């Protein structure tokens, strides 16, 4: 045998490095722990981004309403003719109202072209976002925001704002809510200015919803534990809501 081959055969062979089963399991466990820690963080960051986009939508809707007022002798729209029949899913025990915003999308379309701004990014494609208590399509425009001060196609409540000056609506609600029959859907109960009065809001299903409401929707809100709200003076704020649990 040649000396070179003999020397090679006598040299100790290096052991091939490889992960043992235990080492692989440890690595997998570490990855799983990191994923469990980081996934909620990433989910929260994504939701915060969507909440900010939702606030931007509501801000532009509020500004469009102000532009409408400026073009209409400072009065809010009176388009009760665009309110459809009240949707049945609310149930017989729920207030006879329909806060959906299809009528507003049609009225404000000259200022907001299309319906892109009328749905929160966190709503599209969700069970709540597709529920007919929330979603409305009118004149080819789909909306998923609520406008409680325009929730009935009549003038049966002093807290309705159809065709009023914004300050008159504030005054009417303040007078109503110092009486024995306040409108408890308003917070604060006695507004003092347009900055206290909500104009458009994220939808939600309160935990106090009547029997027959799907269990998966009870307490459901768009964002974590609260809702974005646009006010009649044009500002937008995220506020916690004790009636929701998501």
N, C-alpha and C positions, 0 to 999 in steps of 0.2 A: 504494500500500500504506500503510495507517495506520502512523504512527510507532511506536506501541506494538508492533505485530506485527513491524515491521522491527527494532526493538531486540532483541526476543526471538529473532529468527532469527539475529542477529549475535552473540549471547552464546555463549561456548564451552560446549559440553555437557560435563557431568561424566561421567567414565568409570564404568561400573557395576563395583562391586567384586565379585569372585568368586574362589573357590579355583581354582588351577591344578591340573592332574593331579599334578604333583610334590608340591604342598602336601598334597593329599589322601592321597597315598601315604605321606608323612611322618607325617601324623596317624594313619593306620591302623597304621603300624609302631610308633608310640609306644604306642597303645592295646594292641597285641598284646604288646609288651614288658611293660607294666604288668600285663596279665592273667596273663602267664607268671610274674611275680614274686608277685602277690597270690593267685592261685588256690591254690597249695600252702599259703599262710598261712591262708586261709579254711578249707581242707580240714582242716588241723591243728587249728584252733580248734573246728571242728565235731566232730572226732574226740575232742578233749579233753572236750568237753561230754558226748559219749556215754559216754566212759570213766568220767566222774564219775557219770553215771546208772547205769552198770553196777555201780560200787562201792556205790552206794546200794541197788541190788537185793540184792547179796550181803550187805550189812550187815543188811538186814531178814531175809534167809533165816537168817543166823547167829543173830540174836536169837530168831527163831522156834524154832530148834533148842534154844537154851538154855531157852526157855519150856517146850518139850516135856520136857526133862530135869527141870525143876522139878516138872512134873506127873507124872513117872514115876520117882520115887525116885532122881533124879539119873542115871538110866541113859539111854544112847542108844537109839534105836529098834532093834528086832529084827523087821523086816518083810521077811525074805528071801522070804516068799511072794509079795511084790509084784515080785520080780525076774523078768523074762521071759527067754526063751532069748537067749543071746549072739548079737548080730547077725553075720552072715557076712562083711560087708565087711572086717573086720579081717584076714582072711587066715589061712592055717594057720601062718604064722611069727610071728604076733603073740600076745602074752599072752592067755590065755583069760579075758578080763575084760570087763565092761560097766559103765563108770563113769557112764552116763546117770542122770538124776535123776528119772525118772517116779515111782518109788516114794516119793521124798521129798516131791514135790509133793502126793501123795495123803495122806501121813502128816501133813504140816504144814498142810494146807488149813484146819483150824480156826483156825490162827494167821495164815495168809496166804490170804485168800479169793481164789480164782481163780488164773490163771497169768501175770498181767501181769509179775510180778517174776522169773519164771523164764526170761526170755530177755534177753540183752544187746541194747540198741538197735542195736549194730553188727552183730548176727548175723542178725536177722530179714530174710528175703528174699534172703540171700546163698547162694552155692553151699555153703559150709561149714555155714551155719546150717540148710540143708535136708537135709544128708547124714545118713543114718540112723545113722552113728557118733555123731552129736551130738544130733539131734532125736529126742525120744520123746514119744508121746502115750499117756497112761494115765489111765483114769477121766475122760476128757474134758479133761485138763490137759496142755498141751504144755510141755516143758522143753528148755533148751539149755545147762544147766550140768552139770558133772561132779562126782561125789563118789567119789574114788578109794578112800576107806577103807570103801566099801560096794560094791565093784565085782564081787563074786561072790555067788551065792545059796547059799553054804555057809560053812564055817569052816575052809577049807583053808589059809589064811594067818594067821599070828599078827598081821599088820598090819591085819586086818579088825576093825571096831569094832562089829559087830552086838551090841546088848544090853549093852555094857560100860559101866562108869563111864569117863568121859573120861580120868581120870588112869590108869586101868588100861590103857586103849588106848595111852597114851603110854608106860607102863612096858613093855608087851609089845613095842612097836616098838623101844624103846631096847635091850631084851635081844636082839631079833632082829638088829638092825643092829650089834651088837658081836660077832655070831657070824660063821661063815665063809660064810653065805648071806644077806647083807643084802638088804632090799627097796630097790633103788636108785631107786624112784620117789619116795622121800621126801627132802625137803630142808628142814632139815639131816638127815643120815642118822640121827643120834642125838638125837631131840627130848628136851628136859628139862622141858617144860611144855606145856599146851594152846595156848599162844601160838606154839609151834613147829610145830604140826600143822595141815595144811590140811584144811578141811572141805568147801568147795565152791569150784570154780575155773572160769575160762573154759576152754572146749575148745580144742584145737589138734591139728594133725597134724604130728608131728616130721619133720624132714628125714631121720631114720633109719627111717621107716616101711617096712614090708616091700614086696617087689615086688608089683605089682598095684594099689598105691595110685595114684589119678589124679594125674598130674604137677601139675595145677593146685592140688592140695591139699597137696603136700609142703611142709613148713615153714610152713604157713598158720596164723596166729594171728588172734585177734579184733582186737587192738589192735597198734599199731606196735611190733613187736619184743618183746612181752611179754604178760603176762596179769594180770588181777585175781584175787586169791585171798582167800577168807574163811577165818579160822582158828577153831579150836574155842573159843577164849576170846571170840570175837565181833568181833575187829578185822579190818579189811580192808586189803590192801596191793597196790599194783601192783609187779610184779617183772619185770625183764628175763629173757628165756629164750633161751639160746644155741641151742636146738633149733629155733627159728623164724627165719624170714627176712622177715617182714612186720610 
